Amino acid sequence: MKTFRIHFIRHGLTQGAEEGRYIGHTDADLSRDGILQLEDLQRDRVYPNAGALFVSPLRRCVHTAQILYPGRSPIEMEGLIEYNFGEFDGKSADELLGGKKADLFTAWLKGGPDSAPPFGESNAQFQKRVCETMEKIIGGIIRTETDDAVIITHGGVISTIFAAFALPEAPPHEWMAPSGCGYTARVTPSLWMRCSKFEAIRMIPLSPEEAAQSPEEEDGYIWGDMHTEE
C-alpha cells in the first residue's frame, strides 16, 4: 500500500528562546546563533526532499525555510503558529513567578485542558487548532499523492501533534525537538482513516551515512534511540 512521509522541523533559535522566555505569537526572528546553527546543519546534514513545504507564517519559521530550502515558495498556514501565551509572551518563568501575576502563572503551569494565560488560548484551544490543521494537511497530501511533505513550525506545535497522532504514543514533552531538527512520520492511509494515527519513523536531519540507507531499512530506525538520550 502506498504511504506518505511528513517531515516536521522545528525553527531555528531566537534570542528570546536563548534567554529562556516564552515566545509564542510574538513575531521574533532568528538570532545570529540560530542562523549560523541552521547554516551548519544545512551544510553538514541531510534534510528530506519537500514535494510540498508548509510553514508557520511567523518570521522565525519562514526564515528557517529560506535557509534550509532556498528558492522554495512555502505554503503559510495560520494554524501552525505557536501557542498564544497572552500576557506571558516574552517573559521568563522567573519574571512571571516574581511578578504580579505569579498566582495566574502558577495555576497555568498546573495544566488542564481549560488552563490558559491571561488573554491567551487554553490548552484545549491550542490542541484543537493545531490538530485540525494537521488533519487538513494530511488529507491534502493523500488526495494529491504527495510522497514527501515538510512542515517547518514551532516546538509546541510539533510536540502537540505527535502526542495526539503518533505511534508509538508518548506525552508532549517527550516529543520536544532541538532547533533545526525534528521527526519523520509515515502516513498509511488505511491506518489514518481507521484511527487517525501515523508512525514516527526517525529523527532528522540525517548524517550522510544515514541518508544513504534504503527506505526499507528505516522501520524502527533511530526510534530506539530517541527516548534514551538525556
TORVEXDREN-198302 format. One record per residue (C-alpha): residue number from 1; residue in three letters; x, y, z. Coordinates in steps of 0.001 Angstrom, whole numbers, plus 524288, in hexadecimal, padded with zeros to 5 digits. Layout:
residues N
{loza = NUM	drenmi = ala	xx = X	yy = Y	zz = Z}
...
end
This chain:
residues 230
{loza = 1	drenmi = met	xx = 80000	yy = 80000	zz = 80000}
{loza = 2	drenmi = lys	xx = 804BE	yy = 80D9F	zz = 7FCA7}
{loza = 3	drenmi = thr	xx = 80961	yy = 81598	zz = 8082D}
{loza = 4	drenmi = phe	xx = 80D1F	yy = 823D6	zz = 809E4}
{loza = 5	drenmi = arg	xx = 81790	yy = 82A72	zz = 811F1}
{loza = 6	drenmi = ile	xx = 81676	yy = 83720	zz = 8196C}
{loza = 7	drenmi = his	xx = 822C8	yy = 83D43	zz = 81ED1}
{loza = 8	drenmi = phe	xx = 82112	yy = 8466C	zz = 82A74}
{loza = 9	drenmi = ile	xx = 82BE5	yy = 85058	zz = 82D0A}
{loza = 10	drenmi = arg	xx = 82CBB	yy = 859CA	zz = 83864}
{loza = 11	drenmi = his	xx = 83111	yy = 86789	zz = 834CB}
{loza = 12	drenmi = gly	xx = 83E71	yy = 86CC6	zz = 8388C}
{loza = 13	drenmi = leu	xx = 841F3	yy = 873B0	zz = 84526}
{loza = 14	drenmi = thr	xx = 83CFE	yy = 88136	zz = 848B1}
{loza = 15	drenmi = gln	xx = 842D4	yy = 88A7F	zz = 85289}
{loza = 16	drenmi = gly	xx = 836E7	yy = 888FA	zz = 85B37}
{loza = 17	drenmi = ala	xx = 83852	yy = 87A48	zz = 85B60}
{loza = 18	drenmi = glu	xx = 846B9	yy = 87B8F	zz = 85E92}
{loza = 19	drenmi = glu	xx = 842B3	yy = 883FF	zz = 86A3A}
{loza = 20	drenmi = gly	xx = 838A9	yy = 87A0E	zz = 86EE3}
{loza = 21	drenmi = arg	xx = 82CC9	yy = 88251	zz = 86B74}
{loza = 22	drenmi = tyr	xx = 81F63	yy = 87DBD	zz = 86718}
{loza = 23	drenmi = ile	xx = 81EC8	yy = 8816F	zz = 858AE}
{loza = 24	drenmi = gly	xx = 811CC	yy = 87E27	zz = 8526E}
{loza = 25	drenmi = his	xx = 80A86	yy = 8878F	zz = 8498D}
{loza = 26	drenmi = thr	xx = 8155A	yy = 891BC	zz = 84ABC}
{loza = 27	drenmi = asp	xx = 81B26	yy = 89290	zz = 83D11}
{loza = 28	drenmi = ala	xx = 82958	yy = 89107	zz = 84102}
{loza = 29	drenmi = asp	xx = 833A7	yy = 88E84	zz = 836BD}
{loza = 30	drenmi = leu	xx = 83EE5	yy = 88502	zz = 837AB}
{loza = 31	drenmi = ser	xx = 84A82	yy = 888EB	zz = 83FEC}
{loza = 32	drenmi = arg	xx = 8580E	yy = 889B1	zz = 839F7}
{loza = 33	drenmi = asp	xx = 85B98	yy = 87CF7	zz = 840B6}
{loza = 34	drenmi = gly	xx = 84F10	yy = 876FF	zz = 83B99}
{loza = 35	drenmi = ile	xx = 85271	yy = 87AA9	zz = 82DA3}
{loza = 36	drenmi = leu	xx = 86040	yy = 87563	zz = 82ED1}
{loza = 37	drenmi = gln	xx = 85B54	yy = 868B3	zz = 834C8}
{loza = 38	drenmi = leu	xx = 851BB	yy = 86693	zz = 829A4}
{loza = 39	drenmi = glu	xx = 85C16	yy = 86985	zz = 81F81}
{loza = 40	drenmi = asp	xx = 86508	yy = 85F84	zz = 825DA}
{loza = 41	drenmi = leu	xx = 85A40	yy = 8554D	zz = 82609}
{loza = 42	drenmi = gln	xx = 85693	yy = 85812	zz = 817F3}
{loza = 43	drenmi = arg	xx = 864C4	yy = 8565A	zz = 813CD}
{loza = 44	drenmi = asp	xx = 86868	yy = 84A6F	zz = 81BF7}
{loza = 45	drenmi = arg	xx = 85BBE	yy = 842C5	zz = 81D09}
{loza = 46	drenmi = val	xx = 85155	yy = 83E1A	zz = 81389}
{loza = 47	drenmi = tyr	xx = 84398	yy = 84396	zz = 813E0}
{loza = 48	drenmi = pro	xx = 83893	yy = 83C60	zz = 80CE9}
{loza = 49	drenmi = asn	xx = 8331B	yy = 84029	zz = 7FFC3}
{loza = 50	drenmi = ala	xx = 826DD	yy = 84864	zz = 8001B}
{loza = 51	drenmi = gly	xx = 81C5A	yy = 8455B	zz = 7F62E}
{loza = 52	drenmi = ala	xx = 81485	yy = 84F58	zz = 7FDE1}
{loza = 53	drenmi = leu	xx = 819A4	yy = 8590E	zz = 807DE}
{loza = 54	drenmi = phe	xx = 810CB	yy = 85E3A	zz = 812A4}
{loza = 55	drenmi = val	xx = 814CD	yy = 86887	zz = 81C9A}
{loza = 56	drenmi = ser	xx = 80FAD	yy = 87088	zz = 827C9}
{loza = 57	drenmi = pro	xx = 80EDB	yy = 87E8A	zz = 82298}
{loza = 58	drenmi = leu	xx = 81719	yy = 883F2	zz = 82DC8}
{loza = 59	drenmi = arg	xx = 82461	yy = 88922	zz = 82986}
{loza = 60	drenmi = arg	xx = 82C79	yy = 87F2E	zz = 830E0}
{loza = 61	drenmi = cys	xx = 82622	yy = 87420	zz = 8293C}
{loza = 62	drenmi = val	xx = 8262F	yy = 87B03	zz = 81C11}
{loza = 63	drenmi = his	xx = 83491	yy = 87E7C	zz = 81DDF}
{loza = 64	drenmi = thr	xx = 837AF	yy = 87072	zz = 821A0}
{loza = 65	drenmi = ala	xx = 8311F	yy = 86BD0	zz = 81519}
{loza = 66	drenmi = gln	xx = 83927	yy = 8757F	zz = 80D23}
{loza = 67	drenmi = ile	xx = 845C6	yy = 87021	zz = 812E5}
{loza = 68	drenmi = leu	xx = 84283	yy = 861AF	zz = 8120C}
{loza = 69	drenmi = tyr	xx = 83AB8	yy = 861FC	zz = 80553}
{loza = 70	drenmi = pro	xx = 83FDF	yy = 86D9F	zz = 7FD8F}
{loza = 71	drenmi = gly	xx = 837F2	yy = 87189	zz = 7F1B9}
{loza = 72	drenmi = arg	xx = 82BA7	yy = 86A8E	zz = 7F63E}
{loza = 73	drenmi = ser	xx = 81EC0	yy = 871A9	zz = 7F828}
{loza = 74	drenmi = pro	xx = 818AB	yy = 86C12	zz = 8048B}
{loza = 75	drenmi = ile	xx = 80A39	yy = 86B22	zz = 80782}
{loza = 76	drenmi = glu	xx = 8078B	yy = 8734F	zz = 813A7}
{loza = 77	drenmi = met	xx = 7FD34	yy = 86E0F	zz = 81CEE}
{loza = 78	drenmi = glu	xx = 7F806	yy = 87600	zz = 8285F}
{loza = 79	drenmi = gly	xx = 7F48B	yy = 8698C	zz = 82FA4}
{loza = 80	drenmi = leu	xx = 80300	yy = 86638	zz = 830EA}
{loza = 81	drenmi = ile	xx = 805F5	yy = 87233	zz = 8395E}
{loza = 82	drenmi = glu	xx = 80B2F	yy = 86F97	zz = 84703}
{loza = 83	drenmi = tyr	xx = 802ED	yy = 86FD8	zz = 85369}
{loza = 84	drenmi = asn	xx = 7FD5B	yy = 87D1C	zz = 8570C}
{loza = 85	drenmi = phe	xx = 8039B	yy = 8801F	zz = 86431}
{loza = 86	drenmi = gly	xx = 7FBBC	yy = 88CAA	zz = 865A6}
{loza = 87	drenmi = glu	xx = 80148	yy = 89563	zz = 8705C}
{loza = 88	drenmi = phe	xx = 80BF2	yy = 88B66	zz = 87321}
{loza = 89	drenmi = asp	xx = 811DD	yy = 88CF0	zz = 8658E}
{loza = 90	drenmi = gly	xx = 81FAD	yy = 89262	zz = 8659F}
{loza = 91	drenmi = lys	xx = 8219C	yy = 88FDE	zz = 87420}
{loza = 92	drenmi = ser	xx = 829C4	yy = 885B1	zz = 87B18}
{loza = 93	drenmi = ala	xx = 824C3	yy = 87CAA	zz = 885B3}
{loza = 94	drenmi = asp	xx = 82CE6	yy = 883E0	zz = 88FDD}
{loza = 95	drenmi = glu	xx = 826E8	yy = 890E2	zz = 88BE8}
{loza = 96	drenmi = leu	xx = 81932	yy = 88B6F	zz = 88C86}
{loza = 97	drenmi = leu	xx = 81B33	yy = 884B2	zz = 8999F}
{loza = 98	drenmi = gly	xx = 82058	yy = 8916A	zz = 89F39}
{loza = 99	drenmi = gly	xx = 815D5	yy = 89A0C	zz = 89942}
{loza = 100	drenmi = lys	xx = 807EF	yy = 89E33	zz = 89C35}
{loza = 101	drenmi = lys	xx = 80215	yy = 892DB	zz = 894AF}
{loza = 102	drenmi = ala	xx = 809C7	yy = 88830	zz = 89B8F}
{loza = 103	drenmi = asp	xx = 7FD54	yy = 88176	zz = 8A044}
{loza = 104	drenmi = leu	xx = 7F7B8	yy = 88131	zz = 8927A}
{loza = 105	drenmi = phe	xx = 80488	yy = 87C13	zz = 88D11}
{loza = 106	drenmi = thr	xx = 80553	yy = 8716D	zz = 8975C}
{loza = 107	drenmi = ala	xx = 7F751	yy = 86D4A	zz = 8948D}
{loza = 108	drenmi = trp	xx = 7FA3C	yy = 86C97	zz = 88605}
{loza = 109	drenmi = leu	xx = 80649	yy = 86441	zz = 8885A}
{loza = 110	drenmi = lys	xx = 7FDDA	yy = 85A23	zz = 88F3A}
{loza = 111	drenmi = gly	xx = 7F79C	yy = 8578B	zz = 8821A}
{loza = 112	drenmi = gly	xx = 7EA4D	yy = 8524C	zz = 87EA3}
{loza = 113	drenmi = pro	xx = 7E2C1	yy = 853E2	zz = 871E5}
{loza = 114	drenmi = asp	xx = 7DC6D	yy = 860C0	zz = 875D2}
{loza = 115	drenmi = ser	xx = 7E8C0	yy = 866C7	zz = 87B83}
{loza = 116	drenmi = ala	xx = 7ECAD	yy = 8732D	zz = 87443}
{loza = 117	drenmi = pro	xx = 7F572	yy = 87F11	zz = 87631}
{loza = 118	drenmi = pro	xx = 7EE8F	yy = 88C3E	zz = 8775A}
{loza = 119	drenmi = phe	xx = 7EA09	yy = 89015	zz = 8699F}
{loza = 120	drenmi = gly	xx = 7F028	yy = 883BC	zz = 86417}
{loza = 121	drenmi = glu	xx = 7EA5F	yy = 8770D	zz = 85F3F}
{loza = 122	drenmi = ser	xx = 7E735	yy = 86B50	zz = 8678F}
{loza = 123	drenmi = asn	xx = 7EE5A	yy = 85E80	zz = 86622}
{loza = 124	drenmi = ala	xx = 7E221	yy = 8589E	zz = 86027}
{loza = 125	drenmi = gln	xx = 7E0C7	yy = 863B3	zz = 8565B}
{loza = 126	drenmi = phe	xx = 7EEEA	yy = 86250	zz = 85243}
{loza = 127	drenmi = gln	xx = 7EDE8	yy = 853A1	zz = 850A3}
{loza = 128	drenmi = lys	xx = 7E15C	yy = 854E1	zz = 848B5}
{loza = 129	drenmi = arg	xx = 7E765	yy = 85F2B	zz = 83FC8}
{loza = 130	drenmi = val	xx = 7F3E0	yy = 857F3	zz = 83C9B}
{loza = 131	drenmi = cys	xx = 7ED77	yy = 84A90	zz = 83B73}
{loza = 132	drenmi = glu	xx = 7E314	yy = 84F9A	zz = 83216}
{loza = 133	drenmi = thr	xx = 7EDDF	yy = 855D2	zz = 82A05}
{loza = 134	drenmi = met	xx = 7F55C	yy = 84908	zz = 829CD}
{loza = 135	drenmi = glu	xx = 7E941	yy = 841B0	zz = 8256D}
{loza = 136	drenmi = lys	xx = 7E7AA	yy = 84B34	zz = 81A07}
{loza = 137	drenmi = ile	xx = 7F5E0	yy = 84991	zz = 8160A}
{loza = 138	drenmi = ile	xx = 7F562	yy = 83AC6	zz = 81679}
{loza = 139	drenmi = gly	xx = 7E898	yy = 83A8B	zz = 80EFB}
{loza = 140	drenmi = gly	xx = 7EEA4	yy = 84311	zz = 8046F}
{loza = 141	drenmi = ile	xx = 7FAFD	yy = 83AE6	zz = 803A7}
{loza = 142	drenmi = ile	xx = 7F33D	yy = 82E61	zz = 801E0}
{loza = 143	drenmi = arg	xx = 7EA30	yy = 83470	zz = 7F78E}
{loza = 144	drenmi = thr	xx = 7F581	yy = 839F9	zz = 7EFA8}
{loza = 145	drenmi = glu	xx = 7FE30	yy = 82E17	zz = 7F1EF}
{loza = 146	drenmi = thr	xx = 80967	yy = 8368D	zz = 7F6AA}
{loza = 147	drenmi = asp	xx = 813D7	yy = 82CC6	zz = 7FAAF}
{loza = 148	drenmi = asp	xx = 81BBB	yy = 835EE	zz = 8036B}
{loza = 149	drenmi = ala	xx = 81754	yy = 8424C	zz = 80A55}
{loza = 150	drenmi = val	xx = 81F03	yy = 84AF0	zz = 81398}
{loza = 151	drenmi = ile	xx = 818EC	yy = 852D9	zz = 81E9E}
{loza = 152	drenmi = ile	xx = 8214D	yy = 85D66	zz = 824F7}
{loza = 153	drenmi = thr	xx = 81AC3	yy = 861E2	zz = 8315F}
{loza = 154	drenmi = his	xx = 81C8D	yy = 863AA	zz = 8400B}
{loza = 155	drenmi = gly	xx = 8208B	yy = 85A62	zz = 84AD8}
{loza = 156	drenmi = gly	xx = 81363	yy = 85AF8	zz = 851AD}
{loza = 157	drenmi = val	xx = 80C2D	yy = 85836	zz = 8450D}
{loza = 158	drenmi = ile	xx = 8147D	yy = 84C58	zz = 841CE}
{loza = 159	drenmi = ser	xx = 8139A	yy = 8467F	zz = 84F73}
{loza = 160	drenmi = thr	xx = 804DC	yy = 84878	zz = 84FDC}
{loza = 161	drenmi = ile	xx = 802CF	yy = 84232	zz = 8427D}
{loza = 162	drenmi = phe	xx = 80B3D	yy = 8366D	zz = 845D0}
{loza = 163	drenmi = ala	xx = 804E7	yy = 8348D	zz = 85312}
{loza = 164	drenmi = ala	xx = 7F7B3	yy = 8343C	zz = 84C3B}
{loza = 165	drenmi = phe	xx = 7FAAE	yy = 82C2F	zz = 84016}
{loza = 166	drenmi = ala	xx = 807AF	yy = 824F5	zz = 840FA}
{loza = 167	drenmi = leu	xx = 80A82	yy = 8169F	zz = 84313}
{loza = 168	drenmi = pro	xx = 810FC	yy = 812D6	zz = 84BFD}
{loza = 169	drenmi = glu	xx = 80961	yy = 81B6F	zz = 8553E}
{loza = 170	drenmi = ala	xx = 8109D	yy = 824BF	zz = 85E45}
{loza = 171	drenmi = pro	xx = 80D2C	yy = 83139	zz = 865CB}
{loza = 172	drenmi = pro	xx = 81036	yy = 83E9E	zz = 85FDB}
{loza = 173	drenmi = his	xx = 81CBE	yy = 84130	zz = 86780}
{loza = 174	drenmi = glu	xx = 822F0	yy = 834FE	zz = 861A8}
{loza = 175	drenmi = trp	xx = 8211D	yy = 83A90	zz = 853FF}
{loza = 176	drenmi = met	xx = 82882	yy = 84744	zz = 85607}
{loza = 177	drenmi = ala	xx = 8329D	yy = 8484D	zz = 84B30}
{loza = 178	drenmi = pro	xx = 83EE0	yy = 850C7	zz = 84AEF}
{loza = 179	drenmi = ser	xx = 83ED9	yy = 85CD7	zz = 84256}
{loza = 180	drenmi = gly	xx = 840AF	yy = 85976	zz = 83405}
{loza = 181	drenmi = cys	xx = 83D45	yy = 84B3D	zz = 8369D}
{loza = 182	drenmi = gly	xx = 83104	yy = 84302	zz = 83712}
{loza = 183	drenmi = tyr	xx = 82AC4	yy = 83642	zz = 83303}
{loza = 184	drenmi = thr	xx = 8263E	yy = 82EC9	zz = 82711}
{loza = 185	drenmi = ala	xx = 818BB	yy = 828C3	zz = 827B5}
{loza = 186	drenmi = arg	xx = 81328	yy = 81E7E	zz = 81EA0}
{loza = 187	drenmi = val	xx = 804CC	yy = 81FCD	zz = 81B2B}
{loza = 188	drenmi = thr	xx = 7FE03	yy = 81352	zz = 816E3}
{loza = 189	drenmi = pro	xx = 7F07E	yy = 81722	zz = 811BA}
{loza = 190	drenmi = ser	xx = 7E98B	yy = 80B35	zz = 8174E}
{loza = 191	drenmi = leu	xx = 7EF42	yy = 80D7C	zz = 824DF}
{loza = 192	drenmi = trp	xx = 7EC52	yy = 81C02	zz = 82438}
{loza = 193	drenmi = met	xx = 7DE44	yy = 819D3	zz = 81FED}
{loza = 194	drenmi = arg	xx = 7DC23	yy = 80F5D	zz = 82A3D}
{loza = 195	drenmi = cys	xx = 7E1BE	yy = 815F2	zz = 8364F}
{loza = 196	drenmi = ser	xx = 7E809	yy = 822FC	zz = 8328C}
{loza = 197	drenmi = lys	xx = 7F5C7	yy = 81E49	zz = 83574}
{loza = 198	drenmi = phe	xx = 802C7	yy = 81F07	zz = 82E54}
{loza = 199	drenmi = glu	xx = 80FAD	yy = 81844	zz = 8313D}
{loza = 200	drenmi = ala	xx = 81B92	yy = 81F6E	zz = 8367E}
{loza = 201	drenmi = ile	xx = 82707	yy = 81A6A	zz = 82E8E}
{loza = 202	drenmi = arg	xx = 8336B	yy = 821EE	zz = 8314D}
{loza = 203	drenmi = met	xx = 839BF	yy = 82E7A	zz = 835D3}
{loza = 204	drenmi = ile	xx = 83E91	yy = 83864	zz = 82BCA}
{loza = 205	drenmi = pro	xx = 8472B	yy = 83DCF	zz = 82614}
{loza = 206	drenmi = leu	xx = 84F4D	yy = 831E5	zz = 822CC}
{loza = 207	drenmi = ser	xx = 85DC6	yy = 82FC0	zz = 821A2}
{loza = 208	drenmi = pro	xx = 8623F	yy = 82CBE	zz = 813BB}
{loza = 209	drenmi = glu	xx = 8640D	yy = 81E86	zz = 817CA}
{loza = 210	drenmi = glu	xx = 85636	yy = 81D8F	zz = 81D1F}
{loza = 211	drenmi = ala	xx = 850A2	yy = 82416	zz = 81104}
{loza = 212	drenmi = ala	xx = 85732	yy = 819DC	zz = 80862}
{loza = 213	drenmi = gln	xx = 84F13	yy = 80EF2	zz = 80E55}
{loza = 214	drenmi = ser	xx = 84431	yy = 8095B	zz = 8062F}
{loza = 215	drenmi = pro	xx = 83621	yy = 80C64	zz = 80A66}
{loza = 216	drenmi = glu	xx = 83425	yy = 7FE1B	zz = 80DEC}
{loza = 217	drenmi = glu	xx = 83E4E	yy = 7FF72	zz = 818B4}
{loza = 218	drenmi = glu	xx = 83773	yy = 80A86	zz = 81F80}
{loza = 219	drenmi = asp	xx = 82CD1	yy = 80341	zz = 82716}
{loza = 220	drenmi = gly	xx = 82F78	yy = 805D3	zz = 83570}
{loza = 221	drenmi = tyr	xx = 83C51	yy = 80C72	zz = 831F7}
{loza = 222	drenmi = ile	xx = 840AF	yy = 81677	zz = 83C0A}
{loza = 223	drenmi = trp	xx = 833CD	yy = 81507	zz = 84385}
{loza = 224	drenmi = gly	xx = 83A9B	yy = 80C41	zz = 84D40}
{loza = 225	drenmi = asp	xx = 84450	yy = 81728	zz = 8500C}
{loza = 226	drenmi = met	xx = 83AB0	yy = 8225D	zz = 8501D}
{loza = 227	drenmi = his	xx = 83634	yy = 820F9	zz = 85E1C}
{loza = 228	drenmi = thr	xx = 842C8	yy = 81BB9	zz = 86416}
{loza = 229	drenmi = glu	xx = 84AAE	yy = 8282D	zz = 86237}
{loza = 230	drenmi = glu	xx = 84B2F	yy = 83144	zz = 86DD9}
end
